[in-house]
């Protein structure tokens, strides 16, 4: 299991290493998360938000983390 989670926030799908609330599948809307690209954004857990494009910088970092966790 990768140590990061995807989180739609600020118009793009970012990844974060923040832990989610117990048992939650995603960060609830409004949760402040630190993204892998270095921002602090409010999560948007709406259905539409999950269709946003992946943040290129978070995608690159997530790829490195995934490779390192194998
Ligand atoms: Zn990002």
PDB file of the backbone (N, CA, C, O) and the ligand in Angstrom, with CONECT records:
HET     ZN  A 101       1
ATOM      1  N   UNK A   1       0.841  -1.198   0.000  1.00  0.00           N
ATOM      2  CA  UNK A   1       0.000   0.000   0.000  1.00  0.00           C
ATOM      3  C   UNK A   1       0.876   1.247   0.000  1.00  0.00           C
ATOM      4  O   UNK A   1       1.784   1.362   0.823  1.00  0.00           O
ATOM      5  N   UNK A   2       0.621   2.165  -0.895  1.00  0.00           N
ATOM      6  CA  UNK A   2       1.389   3.399  -0.969  1.00  0.00           C
ATOM      7  C   UNK A   2       1.054   4.285   0.215  1.00  0.00           C
ATOM      8  O   UNK A   2      -0.076   4.265   0.705  1.00  0.00           O
ATOM      9  N   UNK A   3       2.028   5.068   0.684  1.00  0.00           N
ATOM     10  CA  UNK A   3       1.810   5.908   1.869  1.00  0.00           C
ATOM     11  C   UNK A   3       1.059   7.200   1.576  1.00  0.00           C
ATOM     12  O   UNK A   3       0.810   7.980   2.495  1.00  0.00           O
ATOM     13  N   UNK A   4       0.692   7.447   0.319  1.00  0.00           N
ATOM     14  CA  UNK A   4       0.005   8.707   0.029  1.00  0.00           C
ATOM     15  C   UNK A   4      -1.435   8.437  -0.404  1.00  0.00           C
ATOM     16  O   UNK A   4      -1.796   7.309  -0.738  1.00  0.00           O
ATOM     17  N   UNK A   5      -2.243   9.484  -0.391  1.00  0.00           N
ATOM     18  CA  UNK A   5      -3.641   9.386  -0.812  1.00  0.00           C
ATOM     19  C   UNK A   5      -3.907  10.463  -1.855  1.00  0.00           C
ATOM     20  O   UNK A   5      -3.332  11.550  -1.796  1.00  0.00           O
ATOM     21  N   UNK A   6      -4.770  10.160  -2.798  1.00  0.00           N
ATOM     22  CA  UNK A   6      -5.158  11.174  -3.772  1.00  0.00           C
ATOM     23  C   UNK A   6      -6.243  12.041  -3.167  1.00  0.00           C
ATOM     24  O   UNK A   6      -7.106  11.565  -2.430  1.00  0.00           O
ATOM     25  N   UNK A   7      -6.182  13.321  -3.494  1.00  0.00           N
ATOM     26  CA  UNK A   7      -7.173  14.239  -2.938  1.00  0.00           C
ATOM     27  C   UNK A   7      -7.466  15.369  -3.928  1.00  0.00           C
ATOM     28  O   UNK A   7      -6.569  16.137  -4.277  1.00  0.00           O
ATOM     29  N   UNK A   8      -8.722  15.470  -4.380  1.00  0.00           N
ATOM     30  CA  UNK A   8      -9.085  16.598  -5.244  1.00  0.00           C
ATOM     31  C   UNK A   8      -9.124  17.873  -4.397  1.00  0.00           C
ATOM     32  O   UNK A   8      -9.773  17.920  -3.352  1.00  0.00           O
ATOM     33  N   UNK A   9      -8.425  18.892  -4.862  1.00  0.00           N
ATOM     34  CA  UNK A   9      -8.390  20.165  -4.127  1.00  0.00           C
ATOM     35  C   UNK A   9      -7.908  21.267  -5.062  1.00  0.00           C
ATOM     36  O   UNK A   9      -6.987  21.057  -5.851  1.00  0.00           O
ATOM     37  N   UNK A  10      -8.524  22.430  -4.975  1.00  0.00           N
ATOM     38  CA  UNK A  10      -8.062  23.567  -5.744  1.00  0.00           C
ATOM     39  C   UNK A  10      -8.056  23.362  -7.249  1.00  0.00           C
ATOM     40  O   UNK A  10      -7.238  23.962  -7.946  1.00  0.00           O
ATOM     41  N   UNK A  11      -8.949  22.530  -7.764  1.00  0.00           N
ATOM     42  CA  UNK A  11      -9.069  22.385  -9.215  1.00  0.00           C
ATOM     43  C   UNK A  11      -8.215  21.302  -9.835  1.00  0.00           C
ATOM     44  O   UNK A  11      -8.172  21.187 -11.060  1.00  0.00           O
ATOM     45  N   UNK A  12      -7.529  20.498  -9.026  1.00  0.00           N
ATOM     46  CA  UNK A  12      -6.730  19.392  -9.566  1.00  0.00           C
ATOM     47  C   UNK A  12      -6.709  18.246  -8.561  1.00  0.00           C
ATOM     48  O   UNK A  12      -7.014  18.421  -7.381  1.00  0.00           O
ATOM     49  N   UNK A  13      -6.341  17.072  -9.063  1.00  0.00           N
ATOM     50  CA  UNK A  13      -6.251  15.909  -8.178  1.00  0.00           C
ATOM     51  C   UNK A  13      -4.811  15.821  -7.678  1.00  0.00           C
ATOM     52  O   UNK A  13      -3.894  15.492  -8.431  1.00  0.00           O
ATOM     53  N   UNK A  14      -4.634  16.119  -6.402  1.00  0.00           N
ATOM     54  CA  UNK A  14      -3.309  16.107  -5.798  1.00  0.00           C
ATOM     55  C   UNK A  14      -3.134  14.828  -4.980  1.00  0.00           C
ATOM     56  O   UNK A  14      -4.070  14.052  -4.791  1.00  0.00           O
ATOM     57  N   UNK A  15      -1.906  14.637  -4.505  1.00  0.00           N
ATOM     58  CA  UNK A  15      -1.637  13.534  -3.592  1.00  0.00           C
ATOM     59  C   UNK A  15      -1.108  14.115  -2.289  1.00  0.00           C
ATOM     60  O   UNK A  15      -0.455  15.158  -2.285  1.00  0.00           O
ATOM     61  N   UNK A  16      -1.394  13.432  -1.181  1.00  0.00           N
ATOM     62  CA  UNK A  16      -0.977  13.916   0.137  1.00  0.00           C
ATOM     63  C   UNK A  16      -0.546  12.757   1.012  1.00  0.00           C
ATOM     64  O   UNK A  16      -1.025  11.633   0.866  1.00  0.00           O
ATOM     65  N   UNK A  17       0.369  13.051   1.925  1.00  0.00           N
ATOM     66  CA  UNK A  17       0.813  12.030   2.878  1.00  0.00           C
ATOM     67  C   UNK A  17       0.063  12.166   4.201  1.00  0.00           C
ATOM     68  O   UNK A  17       0.261  11.360   5.110  1.00  0.00           O
ATOM     69  N   UNK A  18      -0.803  13.190   4.316  1.00  0.00           N
ATOM     70  CA  UNK A  18      -1.573  13.359   5.544  1.00  0.00           C
ATOM     71  C   UNK A  18      -2.449  12.124   5.791  1.00  0.00           C
ATOM     72  O   UNK A  18      -2.946  11.507   4.848  1.00  0.00           O
ATOM     73  N   UNK A  19      -2.627  11.779   7.048  1.00  0.00           N
ATOM     74  CA  UNK A  19      -3.496  10.642   7.340  1.00  0.00           C
ATOM     75  C   UNK A  19      -4.950  11.083   7.276  1.00  0.00           C
ATOM     76  O   UNK A  19      -5.290  12.224   7.587  1.00  0.00           O
ATOM     77  N   UNK A  20      -5.799  10.145   6.862  1.00  0.00           N
ATOM     78  CA  UNK A  20      -7.217  10.455   6.749  1.00  0.00           C
ATOM     79  C   UNK A  20      -7.928  10.111   8.046  1.00  0.00           C
ATOM     80  O   UNK A  20      -7.397   9.354   8.858  1.00  0.00           O
ATOM     81  N   UNK A  21      -9.121  10.654   8.254  1.00  0.00           N
ATOM     82  CA  UNK A  21      -9.878  10.289   9.463  1.00  0.00           C
ATOM     83  C   UNK A  21     -10.097   8.778   9.493  1.00  0.00           C
ATOM     84  O   UNK A  21     -10.224   8.145   8.445  1.00  0.00           O
ATOM     85  N   UNK A  22     -10.141   8.213  10.674  1.00  0.00           N
ATOM     86  CA  UNK A  22     -10.298   6.766  10.826  1.00  0.00           C
ATOM     87  C   UNK A  22     -11.426   6.210   9.976  1.00  0.00           C
ATOM     88  O   UNK A  22     -12.564   6.673  10.061  1.00  0.00           O
ATOM     89  N   UNK A  23     -11.111   5.221   9.158  1.00  0.00           N
ATOM     90  CA  UNK A  23     -12.126   4.529   8.386  1.00  0.00           C
ATOM     91  C   UNK A  23     -12.623   5.282   7.170  1.00  0.00           C
ATOM     92  O   UNK A  23     -13.461   4.766   6.430  1.00  0.00           O
ATOM     93  N   UNK A  24     -12.122   6.506   6.939  1.00  0.00           N
ATOM     94  CA  UNK A  24     -12.608   7.284   5.800  1.00  0.00           C
ATOM     95  C   UNK A  24     -11.903   6.857   4.524  1.00  0.00           C
ATOM     96  O   UNK A  24     -10.700   6.596   4.526  1.00  0.00           O
ATOM     97  N   UNK A  25     -12.650   6.787   3.448  1.00  0.00           N
ATOM     98  CA  UNK A  25     -12.096   6.407   2.146  1.00  0.00           C
ATOM     99  C   UNK A  25     -11.411   7.610   1.513  1.00  0.00           C
ATOM    100  O   UNK A  25     -10.495   7.454   0.706  1.00  0.00           O
ATOM    101  N   UNK A  26     -11.852   8.804   1.878  1.00  0.00           N
ATOM    102  CA  UNK A  26     -11.283  10.019   1.302  1.00  0.00           C
ATOM    103  C   UNK A  26     -11.309  11.120   2.348  1.00  0.00           C
ATOM    104  O   UNK A  26     -12.000  11.004   3.361  1.00  0.00           O
ATOM    105  N   UNK A  27     -10.561  12.186   2.107  1.00  0.00           N
ATOM    106  CA  UNK A  27     -10.609  13.330   3.010  1.00  0.00           C
ATOM    107  C   UNK A  27     -11.972  14.001   2.836  1.00  0.00           C
ATOM    108  O   UNK A  27     -12.371  14.291   1.708  1.00  0.00           O
ATOM    109  N   UNK A  28     -12.687  14.250   3.926  1.00  0.00           N
ATOM    110  CA  UNK A  28     -13.973  14.949   3.786  1.00  0.00           C
ATOM    111  C   UNK A  28     -13.756  16.341   3.187  1.00  0.00           C
ATOM    112  O   UNK A  28     -12.707  16.950   3.398  1.00  0.00           O
ATOM    113  N   UNK A  29     -14.740  16.843   2.443  1.00  0.00           N
ATOM    114  CA  UNK A  29     -14.649  18.177   1.858  1.00  0.00           C
ATOM    115  C   UNK A  29     -14.328  19.199   2.947  1.00  0.00           C
ATOM    116  O   UNK A  29     -14.905  19.173   4.034  1.00  0.00           O
ATOM    117  N   UNK A  30     -13.389  20.105   2.627  1.00  0.00           N
ATOM    118  CA  UNK A  30     -13.043  21.135   3.580  1.00  0.00           C
ATOM    119  C   UNK A  30     -11.850  20.796   4.446  1.00  0.00           C
ATOM    120  O   UNK A  30     -11.308  21.665   5.130  1.00  0.00           O
ATOM    121  N   UNK A  31     -11.426  19.513   4.423  1.00  0.00           N
ATOM    122  CA  UNK A  31     -10.259  19.117   5.200  1.00  0.00           C
ATOM    123  C   UNK A  31      -9.008  19.795   4.643  1.00  0.00           C
ATOM    124  O   UNK A  31      -8.771  19.746   3.436  1.00  0.00           O
ATOM    125  N   UNK A  32      -8.218  20.416   5.488  1.00  0.00           N
ATOM    126  CA  UNK A  32      -6.967  21.019   5.043  1.00  0.00           C
ATOM    127  C   UNK A  32      -5.924  19.932   4.865  1.00  0.00           C
ATOM    128  O   UNK A  32      -5.623  19.196   5.805  1.00  0.00           O
ATOM    129  N   UNK A  33      -5.371  19.825   3.663  1.00  0.00           N
ATOM    130  CA  UNK A  33      -4.358  18.792   3.412  1.00  0.00           C
ATOM    131  C   UNK A  33      -3.096  19.433   2.834  1.00  0.00           C
ATOM    132  O   UNK A  33      -3.167  20.412   2.091  1.00  0.00           O
ATOM    133  N   UNK A  34      -1.953  18.871   3.184  1.00  0.00           N
ATOM    134  CA  UNK A  34      -0.693  19.297   2.585  1.00  0.00           C
ATOM    135  C   UNK A  34      -0.445  18.403   1.378  1.00  0.00           C
ATOM    136  O   UNK A  34      -0.368  17.181   1.507  1.00  0.00           O
ATOM    137  N   UNK A  35      -0.322  19.010   0.216  1.00  0.00           N
ATOM    138  CA  UNK A  35      -0.143  18.225  -1.000  1.00  0.00           C
ATOM    139  C   UNK A  35       1.339  17.969  -1.252  1.00  0.00           C
ATOM    140  O   UNK A  35       2.199  18.678  -0.729  1.00  0.00           O
ATOM    141  N   UNK A  36       1.626  16.957  -2.053  1.00  0.00           N
ATOM    142  CA  UNK A  36       3.015  16.616  -2.366  1.00  0.00           C
ATOM    143  C   UNK A  36       3.701  17.718  -3.164  1.00  0.00           C
ATOM    144  O   UNK A  36       4.930  17.787  -3.188  1.00  0.00           O
ATOM    145  N   UNK A  37       2.922  18.583  -3.821  1.00  0.00           N
ATOM    146  CA  UNK A  37       3.521  19.678  -4.582  1.00  0.00           C
ATOM    147  C   UNK A  37       3.752  20.905  -3.700  1.00  0.00           C
ATOM    148  O   UNK A  37       4.162  21.956  -4.193  1.00  0.00           O
ATOM    149  N   UNK A  38       3.490  20.773  -2.405  1.00  0.00           N
ATOM    150  CA  UNK A  38       3.890  21.820  -1.472  1.00  0.00           C
ATOM    151  C   UNK A  38       2.829  22.841  -1.094  1.00  0.00           C
ATOM    152  O   UNK A  38       3.146  23.867  -0.492  1.00  0.00           O
ATOM    153  N   UNK A  39       1.577  22.575  -1.438  1.00  0.00           N
ATOM    154  CA  UNK A  39       0.526  23.514  -1.083  1.00  0.00           C
ATOM    155  C   UNK A  39      -0.284  22.994   0.085  1.00  0.00           C
ATOM    156  O   UNK A  39      -0.247  21.806   0.407  1.00  0.00           O
ATOM    157  N   UNK A  40      -1.014  23.897   0.714  1.00  0.00           N
ATOM    158  CA  UNK A  40      -1.985  23.490   1.726  1.00  0.00           C
ATOM    159  C   UNK A  40      -3.344  23.886   1.173  1.00  0.00           C
ATOM    160  O   UNK A  40      -3.635  25.073   1.028  1.00  0.00           O
ATOM    161  N   UNK A  41      -4.174  22.903   0.864  1.00  0.00           N
ATOM    162  CA  UNK A  41      -5.444  23.144   0.189  1.00  0.00           C
ATOM    163  C   UNK A  41      -6.577  22.475   0.946  1.00  0.00           C
ATOM    164  O   UNK A  41      -6.363  21.579   1.763  1.00  0.00           O
ATOM    165  N   UNK A  42      -7.798  22.935   0.653  1.00  0.00           N
ATOM    166  CA  UNK A  42      -8.974  22.311   1.246  1.00  0.00           C
ATOM    167  C   UNK A  42      -9.473  21.214   0.310  1.00  0.00           C
ATOM    168  O   UNK A  42      -9.725  21.471  -0.867  1.00  0.00           O
ATOM    169  N   UNK A  43      -9.617  20.005   0.821  1.00  0.00           N
ATOM    170  CA  UNK A  43     -10.087  18.885   0.016  1.00  0.00           C
ATOM    171  C   UNK A  43     -11.506  19.134  -0.488  1.00  0.00           C
ATOM    172  O   UNK A  43     -12.323  19.744   0.202  1.00  0.00           O
ATOM    173  N   UNK A  44     -11.786  18.657  -1.691  1.00  0.00           N
ATOM    174  CA  UNK A  44     -13.135  18.714  -2.247  1.00  0.00           C
ATOM    175  C   UNK A  44     -13.529  17.292  -2.623  1.00  0.00           C
ATOM    176  O   UNK A  44     -13.055  16.744  -3.619  1.00  0.00           O
ATOM    177  N   UNK A  45     -14.396  16.709  -1.818  1.00  0.00           N
ATOM    178  CA  UNK A  45     -14.751  15.305  -2.018  1.00  0.00           C
ATOM    179  C   UNK A  45     -16.020  15.139  -2.852  1.00  0.00           C
ATOM    180  O   UNK A  45     -16.686  14.107  -2.769  1.00  0.00           O
ATOM    181  N   UNK A  46     -16.357  16.148  -3.654  1.00  0.00           N
ATOM    182  CA  UNK A  46     -17.550  16.034  -4.498  1.00  0.00           C
ATOM    183  C   UNK A  46     -17.256  15.107  -5.674  1.00  0.00           C
ATOM    184  O   UNK A  46     -16.098  14.899  -6.036  1.00  0.00           O
ATOM    185  N   UNK A  47     -18.297  14.562  -6.256  1.00  0.00           N
ATOM    186  CA  UNK A  47     -18.137  13.608  -7.357  1.00  0.00           C
ATOM    187  C   UNK A  47     -17.396  14.244  -8.529  1.00  0.00           C
ATOM    188  O   UNK A  47     -16.549  13.612  -9.159  1.00  0.00           O
ATOM    189  N   UNK A  48     -17.727  15.507  -8.812  1.00  0.00           N
ATOM    190  CA  UNK A  48     -17.119  16.204  -9.938  1.00  0.00           C
ATOM    191  C   UNK A  48     -15.626  16.439  -9.707  1.00  0.00           C
ATOM    192  O   UNK A  48     -14.827  16.382 -10.642  1.00  0.00           O
ATOM    193  N   UNK A  49     -15.266  16.701  -8.468  1.00  0.00           N
ATOM    194  CA  UNK A  49     -13.871  17.016  -8.162  1.00  0.00           C
ATOM    195  C   UNK A  49     -12.943  15.853  -8.503  1.00  0.00           C
ATOM    196  O   UNK A  49     -11.788  16.064  -8.873  1.00  0.00           O
ATOM    197  N   UNK A  50     -13.448  14.627  -8.379  1.00  0.00           N
ATOM    198  CA  UNK A  50     -12.608  13.464  -8.676  1.00  0.00           C
ATOM    199  C   UNK A  50     -12.306  13.352 -10.165  1.00  0.00           C
ATOM    200  O   UNK A  50     -11.456  12.554 -10.559  1.00  0.00           O
ATOM    201  N   UNK A  51     -12.984  14.135 -10.999  1.00  0.00           N
ATOM    202  CA  UNK A  51     -12.732  14.099 -12.436  1.00  0.00           C
ATOM    203  C   UNK A  51     -11.686  15.128 -12.854  1.00  0.00           C
ATOM    204  O   UNK A  51     -11.297  15.189 -14.020  1.00  0.00           O
ATOM    205  N   UNK A  52     -11.229  15.943 -11.887  1.00  0.00           N
ATOM    206  CA  UNK A  52     -10.210  16.932 -12.211  1.00  0.00           C
ATOM    207  C   UNK A  52      -8.932  16.221 -12.650  1.00  0.00           C
ATOM    208  O   UNK A  52      -8.684  15.064 -12.311  1.00  0.00           O
ATOM    209  N   UNK A  53      -8.133  16.962 -13.416  1.00  0.00           N
ATOM    210  CA  UNK A  53      -6.878  16.394 -13.895  1.00  0.00           C
ATOM    211  C   UNK A  53      -5.872  16.231 -12.764  1.00  0.00           C
ATOM    212  O   UNK A  53      -5.870  17.002 -11.804  1.00  0.00           O
ATOM    213  N   UNK A  54      -5.025  15.227 -12.889  1.00  0.00           N
ATOM    214  CA  UNK A  54      -3.987  14.992 -11.897  1.00  0.00           C
ATOM    215  C   UNK A  54      -2.941  16.104 -11.938  1.00  0.00           C
ATOM    216  O   UNK A  54      -2.474  16.493 -13.009  1.00  0.00           O
ATOM    217  N   UNK A  55      -2.587  16.603 -10.773  1.00  0.00           N
ATOM    218  CA  UNK A  55      -1.528  17.595 -10.657  1.00  0.00           C
ATOM    219  C   UNK A  55      -0.224  16.940 -11.122  1.00  0.00           C
ATOM    220  O   UNK A  55       0.167  15.894 -10.604  1.00  0.00           O
ATOM    221  N   UNK A  56       0.448  17.558 -12.101  1.00  0.00           N
ATOM    222  CA  UNK A  56       1.646  16.939 -12.685  1.00  0.00           C
ATOM    223  C   UNK A  56       2.736  16.726 -11.641  1.00  0.00           C
ATOM    224  O   UNK A  56       3.409  15.696 -11.627  1.00  0.00           O
ATOM    225  N   UNK A  57       2.899  17.721 -10.766  1.00  0.00           N
ATOM    226  CA  UNK A  57       3.961  17.618  -9.770  1.00  0.00           C
ATOM    227  C   UNK A  57       3.666  16.515  -8.750  1.00  0.00           C
ATOM    228  O   UNK A  57       4.555  15.745  -8.386  1.00  0.00           O
ATOM    229  N   UNK A  58       2.427  16.447  -8.297  1.00  0.00           N
ATOM    230  CA  UNK A  58       2.050  15.381  -7.364  1.00  0.00           C
ATOM    231  C   UNK A  58       2.173  14.023  -8.044  1.00  0.00           C
ATOM    232  O   UNK A  58       2.581  13.046  -7.417  1.00  0.00           O
ATOM    233  N   UNK A  59       1.822  13.960  -9.322  1.00  0.00           N
ATOM    234  CA  UNK A  59       1.922  12.703 -10.056  1.00  0.00           C
ATOM    235  C   UNK A  59       3.354  12.207 -10.103  1.00  0.00           C
ATOM    236  O   UNK A  59       3.617  11.014  -9.948  1.00  0.00           O
ATOM    237  N   UNK A  60       4.285  13.142 -10.319  1.00  0.00           N
ATOM    238  CA  UNK A  60       5.709  12.769 -10.395  1.00  0.00           C
ATOM    239  C   UNK A  60       6.217  12.279  -9.042  1.00  0.00           C
ATOM    240  O   UNK A  60       6.933  11.281  -8.967  1.00  0.00           O
ATOM    241  N   UNK A  61       5.842  12.992  -7.966  1.00  0.00           N
ATOM    242  CA  UNK A  61       6.291  12.579  -6.632  1.00  0.00           C
ATOM    243  C   UNK A  61       5.662  11.248  -6.252  1.00  0.00           C
ATOM    244  O   UNK A  61       6.325  10.379  -5.687  1.00  0.00           O
ATOM    245  N   UNK A  62       4.370  11.091  -6.566  1.00  0.00           N
ATOM    246  CA  UNK A  62       3.668   9.853  -6.227  1.00  0.00           C
ATOM    247  C   UNK A  62       4.296   8.666  -6.941  1.00  0.00           C
ATOM    248  O   UNK A  62       4.393   7.573  -6.383  1.00  0.00           O
ATOM    249  N   UNK A  63       4.720   8.890  -8.176  1.00  0.00           N
ATOM    250  CA  UNK A  63       5.354   7.819  -8.940  1.00  0.00           C
ATOM    251  C   UNK A  63       6.660   7.382  -8.265  1.00  0.00           C
ATOM    252  O   UNK A  63       6.977   6.195  -8.194  1.00  0.00           O
ATOM    253  N   UNK A  64       7.407   8.380  -7.772  1.00  0.00           N
ATOM    254  CA  UNK A  64       8.661   8.067  -7.088  1.00  0.00           C
ATOM    255  C   UNK A  64       8.380   7.306  -5.799  1.00  0.00           C
ATOM    256  O   UNK A  64       9.082   6.345  -5.485  1.00  0.00           O
ATOM    257  N   UNK A  65       7.362   7.724  -5.048  1.00  0.00           N
ATOM    258  CA  UNK A  65       7.037   7.056  -3.780  1.00  0.00           C
ATOM    259  C   UNK A  65       6.591   5.629  -4.041  1.00  0.00           C
ATOM    260  O   UNK A  65       6.956   4.710  -3.308  1.00  0.00           O
ATOM    261  N   UNK A  66       5.793   5.449  -5.100  1.00  0.00           N
ATOM    262  CA  UNK A  66       5.296   4.116  -5.414  1.00  0.00           C
ATOM    263  C   UNK A  66       6.457   3.202  -5.787  1.00  0.00           C
ATOM    264  O   UNK A  66       6.479   2.032  -5.404  1.00  0.00           O
ATOM    265  N   UNK A  67       7.417   3.734  -6.530  1.00  0.00           N
ATOM    266  CA  UNK A  67       8.567   2.937  -6.937  1.00  0.00           C
ATOM    267  C   UNK A  67       9.407   2.577  -5.707  1.00  0.00           C
ATOM    268  O   UNK A  67       9.934   1.468  -5.612  1.00  0.00           O
ATOM    269  N   UNK A  68       9.527   3.518  -4.771  1.00  0.00           N
ATOM    270  CA  UNK A  68      10.353   3.305  -3.581  1.00  0.00           C
ATOM    271  C   UNK A  68       9.706   2.327  -2.608  1.00  0.00           C
ATOM    272  O   UNK A  68      10.408   1.681  -1.830  1.00  0.00           O
ATOM    273  N   UNK A  69       8.385   2.206  -2.638  1.00  0.00           N
ATOM    274  CA  UNK A  69       7.704   1.356  -1.661  1.00  0.00           C
ATOM    275  C   UNK A  69       7.607  -0.090  -2.119  1.00  0.00           C
ATOM    276  O   UNK A  69       7.119  -0.945  -1.380  1.00  0.00           O
ATOM    277  N   UNK A  70       8.065  -0.368  -3.322  1.00  0.00           N
ATOM    278  CA  UNK A  70       8.027  -1.746  -3.806  1.00  0.00           C
ATOM    279  C   UNK A  70       9.114  -2.599  -3.192  1.00  0.00           C
ATOM    280  O   UNK A  70       9.215  -3.786  -3.500  1.00  0.00           O
TER     281      UNK A  70
HETATM  282 ZN    ZN A 101      -0.276  18.752  -6.481  1.00  0.00          ZN
END
